[in-house]
Amino acid sequence: MKKTFQFNVKNKTTDRQIDSIKSEVKKYFGRERRKKLPESVDYWDFECKIGNNEKVADSVHMSKINEMINKIAATKTESFYLEILAIPAQRMKK
């Protein structure tokens, strides 16, 4: 998923739009996790980038995406860029 999300949408309050964005991201993670894994792979890992636009997007862990959406929304910007790429990964033995 490579997408620019808008905070100001007609017929929705900003808070409702933020909830809608978070829900869409959560659904995307679920869809990607349900995809069939290639052989010799244990799970799907995710590379995530978020920022005001594609050029200044920073890498973040997937668990921090909701926090980052809230921080960006607090700055009163019109939109933000979110990139999530699913990558097959192998668990490391301890």
MDAnalysis code that builds the backbone (N, CA, C; Angstrom):
import MDAnalysis as mda
import numpy as np

u = mda.Universe.empty(282, n_residues=94, atom_resindex=np.repeat(np.arange(94), 3), trajectory=True)
u.add_TopologyAttr("name", ["N", "CA", "C"] * 94)
u.add_TopologyAttr("resid", np.arange(1, 95))
u.add_TopologyAttr("resname", ["MET", "LYS", "LYS", "THR", "PHE", "GLN", "PHE", "ASN", "VAL", "LYS", "ASN", "LYS", "THR", "THR", "ASP", "ARG", "GLN", "ILE", "ASP", "SER", "ILE", "LYS", "SER", "GLU", "VAL", "LYS", "LYS", "TYR", "PHE", "GLY", "ARG", "GLU", "ARG", "ARG", "LYS", "LYS", "LEU", "PRO", "GLU", "SER", "VAL", "ASP", "TYR", "TRP", "ASP", "PHE", "GLU", "CYS", "LYS", "ILE", "GLY", "ASN", "ASN", "GLU", "LYS", "VAL", "ALA", "ASP", "SER", "VAL", "HIS", "MET", "SER", "LYS", "ILE", "ASN", "GLU", "MET", "ILE", "ASN", "LYS", "ILE", "ALA", "ALA", "THR", "LYS", "THR", "GLU", "SER", "PHE", "TYR", "LEU", "GLU", "ILE", "LEU", "ALA", "ILE", "PRO", "ALA", "GLN", "ARG", "MET", "LYS", "LYS"])
u.atoms.positions = np.array([
    [0.857, -1.167, 0.000],
    [0.000, 0.000, 0.000],
    [0.901, 1.226, 0.000],
    [0.719, 2.049, -0.989],
    [1.388, 3.344, -1.062],
    [0.274, 4.342, -1.314],
    [-0.021, 5.150, -0.300],
    [-1.194, 5.995, -0.430],
    [-1.022, 7.299, 0.336],
    [-1.615, 8.344, -0.208],
    [-1.694, 9.626, 0.477],
    [-3.110, 9.771, 1.010],
    [-3.227, 9.924, 2.312],
    [-4.525, 10.041, 2.972],
    [-4.844, 11.505, 3.228],
    [-6.096, 11.885, 3.063],
    [-6.580, 13.238, 3.329],
    [-7.284, 13.266, 4.687],
    [-7.037, 14.301, 5.466],
    [-7.729, 14.462, 6.741],
    [-9.069, 15.172, 6.577],
    [-9.142, 16.098, 5.650],
    [-10.375, 16.861, 5.445],
    [-11.151, 16.268, 4.283],
    [-12.222, 15.549, 4.616],
    [-13.060, 14.912, 3.614],
    [-14.478, 15.445, 3.772],
    [-15.116, 15.671, 2.660],
    [-16.479, 16.180, 2.697],
    [-17.387, 15.187, 3.433],
    [-18.270, 15.718, 4.256],
    [-19.256, 14.946, 5.022],
    [-18.672, 14.112, 6.163],
    [-17.418, 14.362, 6.564],
    [-16.831, 13.663, 7.714],
    [-16.062, 14.658, 8.564],
    [-16.161, 14.475, 9.876],
    [-15.323, 15.274, 10.766],
    [-13.901, 14.716, 10.722],
    [-12.952, 15.506, 11.149],
    [-11.557, 15.072, 11.119],
    [-11.335, 13.853, 12.004],
    [-11.955, 13.839, 13.187],
    [-11.786, 12.698, 14.090],
    [-12.338, 11.418, 13.466],
    [-13.460, 11.528, 12.810],
    [-14.060, 10.363, 12.154],
    [-13.191, 9.891, 10.998],
    [-12.588, 10.815, 10.278],
    [-11.703, 10.457, 9.171],
    [-10.442, 9.760, 9.694],
    [-9.911, 10.214, 10.809],
    [-8.737, 9.570, 11.412],
    [-9.067, 8.130, 11.790],
    [-10.234, 7.915, 12.392],
    [-10.662, 6.554, 12.733],
    [-10.811, 5.697, 11.484],
    [-11.324, 6.282, 10.427],
    [-11.497, 5.569, 9.170],
    [-10.148, 5.155, 8.574],
    [-9.177, 6.031, 8.648],
    [-7.832, 5.732, 8.144],
    [-7.213, 4.596, 8.945],
    [-7.307, 4.673, 10.264],
    [-6.744, 3.619, 11.118],
    [-7.406, 2.278, 10.834],
    [-8.708, 2.292, 10.603],
    [-9.427, 1.063, 10.283],
    [-8.959, 0.478, 8.957],
    [-8.762, 1.326, 7.964],
    [-8.288, 0.860, 6.658],
    [-6.903, 0.231, 6.776],
    [-6.027, 0.821, 7.567],
    [-4.681, 0.283, 7.766],
    [-4.755, -1.073, 8.463],
    [-5.586, -1.183, 9.471],
    [-5.747, -2.442, 10.205],
    [-6.271, -3.542, 9.280],
    [-7.235, -3.212, 8.440],
    [-7.768, -4.184, 7.484],
    [-6.703, -4.616, 6.486],
    [-5.851, -3.684, 6.062],
    [-4.786, -4.007, 5.117],
    [-3.809, -5.010, 5.739],
    [-3.420, -4.787, 6.989],
    [-2.526, -5.733, 7.664],
    [-3.156, -7.123, 7.710],
    [-4.436, -7.192, 8.037],
    [-5.128, -8.476, 8.101],
    [-5.160, -9.179, 6.754],
    [-5.473, -8.441, 5.695],
    [-5.500, -9.032, 4.350],
    [-4.136, -9.572, 3.959],
    [-3.095, -8.820, 4.245],
    [-1.744, -9.261, 3.871],
    [-1.314, -10.484, 4.678],
    [-1.680, -10.540, 5.940],
    [-1.309, -11.689, 6.777],
    [-2.020, -12.966, 6.343],
    [-3.203, -12.835, 5.756],
    [-3.951, -14.016, 5.311],
    [-3.445, -14.588, 3.990],
    [-2.607, -13.869, 3.283],
    [-2.070, -14.369, 2.027],
    [-1.187, -15.584, 2.277],
    [-1.161, -16.471, 1.289],
    [-0.364, -17.687, 1.422],
    [1.123, -17.351, 1.473],
    [1.816, -17.986, 2.403],
    [3.253, -17.760, 2.573],
    [4.047, -18.590, 1.575],
    [5.128, -18.053, 1.034],
    [6.025, -18.857, 0.206],
    [6.687, -19.944, 1.059],
    [7.222, -20.954, 0.404],
    [7.891, -22.021, 1.150],
    [9.107, -21.476, 1.886],
    [9.435, -22.108, 2.997],
    [10.560, -21.766, 3.877],
    [10.443, -20.371, 4.477],
    [9.213, -19.874, 4.623],
    [8.967, -18.571, 5.241],
    [7.985, -18.779, 6.381],
    [8.222, -18.102, 7.510],
    [7.393, -18.285, 8.700],
    [6.253, -17.275, 8.820],
    [6.477, -16.043, 8.413],
    [5.469, -15.013, 8.633],
    [5.691, -13.847, 7.679],
    [4.708, -12.958, 7.632],
    [4.828, -11.729, 6.855],
    [5.329, -10.622, 7.770],
    [6.406, -9.979, 7.381],
    [6.911, -8.805, 8.079],
    [6.507, -7.583, 7.253],
    [6.501, -6.413, 7.852],
    [6.050, -5.222, 7.156],
    [7.077, -4.108, 7.276],
    [7.389, -3.481, 6.136],
    [8.204, -2.268, 6.120],
    [7.242, -1.105, 5.998],
    [7.286, -0.202, 6.948],
    [6.337, 0.910, 6.983],
    [7.083, 2.243, 6.954],
    [6.535, 3.169, 6.178],
    [7.056, 4.540, 6.124],
    [5.863, 5.475, 6.226],
    [6.056, 6.561, 6.972],
    [4.987, 7.539, 7.136],
    [5.601, 8.929, 7.212],
    [4.919, 9.892, 6.621],
    [5.405, 11.263, 6.646],
    [4.439, 12.196, 5.948],
    [4.789, 13.468, 5.917],
    [3.929, 14.462, 5.274],
    [3.824, 14.245, 3.770],
    [4.895, 13.728, 3.160],
    [4.855, 13.360, 1.748],
    [5.830, 12.213, 1.519],
    [5.875, 11.720, 0.286],
    [6.690, 10.546, -0.018],
    [8.181, 10.796, 0.170],
    [8.629, 12.010, -0.080],
    [10.053, 12.326, -0.006],
    [10.588, 12.383, 1.419],
    [9.759, 12.755, 2.370],
    [10.223, 12.908, 3.754],
    [9.690, 11.802, 4.674],
    [9.146, 10.742, 4.106],
    [8.591, 9.659, 4.917],
    [9.703, 8.922, 5.656],
    [9.478, 8.677, 6.950],
    [10.441, 7.972, 7.791],
    [9.966, 6.552, 8.060],
    [10.915, 5.642, 8.221],
    [10.579, 4.263, 8.560],
    [10.114, 4.183, 10.004],
    [9.051, 3.425, 10.220],
    [8.535, 3.201, 11.572],
    [8.122, 1.741, 11.700],
    [8.074, 1.272, 12.932],
    [7.571, -0.075, 13.190],
    [6.049, -0.052, 13.053],
    [5.485, -1.157, 12.615],
    [4.040, -1.197, 12.369],
    [3.215, -0.902, 13.617],
    [3.747, -1.169, 14.797],
    [3.002, -0.900, 16.029],
    [2.919, 0.596, 16.342],
    [3.723, 1.415, 15.685],
    [3.759, 2.857, 15.943],
    [2.953, 3.664, 14.928],
    [2.310, 3.009, 13.970],
    [1.606, 3.744, 12.913],
    [0.471, 4.586, 13.476],
    [-0.339, 4.034, 14.378],
    [-1.455, 4.809, 14.948],
    [-0.960, 6.038, 15.703],
    [0.133, 5.894, 16.442],
    [0.704, 7.036, 17.148],
    [1.158, 8.112, 16.165],
    [1.779, 7.694, 15.085],
    [2.269, 8.645, 14.092],
    [1.111, 9.344, 13.379],
    [0.038, 8.625, 13.105],
    [-1.140, 9.247, 12.487],
    [-1.687, 10.331, 13.409],
    [-1.755, 10.042, 14.707],
    [-2.235, 11.030, 15.677],
    [-1.315, 12.253, 15.735],
    [-0.001, 12.027, 15.700],
    [0.952, 13.143, 15.737],
    [0.816, 14.017, 14.504],
    [0.692, 13.392, 13.342],
    [0.559, 14.164, 12.107],
    [-0.759, 14.925, 12.091],
    [-1.827, 14.305, 12.580],
    [-3.137, 14.970, 12.628],
    [-3.093, 16.167, 13.576],
    [-2.318, 16.078, 14.643],
    [-2.212, 17.171, 15.605],
    [-1.521, 18.399, 15.008],
    [-0.731, 18.201, 13.960],
    [-0.059, 19.327, 13.315],
    [-0.971, 20.078, 12.343],
    [-2.195, 19.607, 12.190],
    [-3.216, 20.261, 11.342],
    [-2.834, 20.300, 9.862],
    [-2.096, 19.297, 9.383],
    [-1.795, 19.222, 7.963],
    [-3.006, 18.668, 7.213],
    [-3.036, 18.877, 5.926],
    [-4.165, 18.436, 5.102],
    [-4.098, 16.947, 4.785],
    [-2.877, 16.399, 4.639],
    [-2.738, 15.006, 4.228],
    [-1.414, 14.442, 4.732],
    [-1.248, 13.130, 4.556],
    [0.014, 12.476, 4.877],
    [0.181, 11.255, 3.987],
    [1.425, 10.798, 3.866],
    [1.766, 9.656, 3.018],
    [2.046, 8.456, 3.906],
    [1.522, 7.288, 3.496],
    [1.750, 6.040, 4.227],
    [2.107, 4.954, 3.230],
    [3.184, 4.243, 3.517],
    [3.627, 3.137, 2.669],
    [3.805, 1.910, 3.542],
    [3.166, 0.815, 3.159],
    [3.291, -0.446, 3.888],
    [3.571, -1.534, 2.862],
    [4.696, -2.227, 3.021],
    [5.068, -3.298, 2.117],
    [5.222, -4.592, 2.909],
    [4.547, -5.648, 2.463],
    [4.651, -6.952, 3.105],
    [5.870, -7.676, 2.572],
    [6.663, -8.222, 3.494],
    [7.895, -8.911, 3.133],
    [7.916, -10.265, 3.829],
    [8.136, -11.351, 3.096],
    [8.243, -12.660, 3.754],
    [9.479, -12.695, 4.648],
    [9.333, -13.280, 5.831],
    [10.444, -13.286, 6.787],
    [10.563, -14.650, 7.469],
    [11.737, -14.928, 7.948],
    [12.048, -16.168, 8.643],
    [12.387, -15.840, 10.085],
    [11.799, -16.544, 11.041],
    [12.108, -16.303, 12.450],
    [13.514, -16.805, 12.762],
    [14.193, -16.046, 13.590],
    [15.547, -16.409, 13.993],
    [15.477, -17.239, 15.264],
    [16.245, -18.307, 15.322],
    [16.286, -19.146, 16.522],
    [17.169, -18.491, 17.554],
    [16.750, -18.601, 18.830],
    [17.545, -18.014, 19.915],
    [18.622, -18.979, 20.359],
])
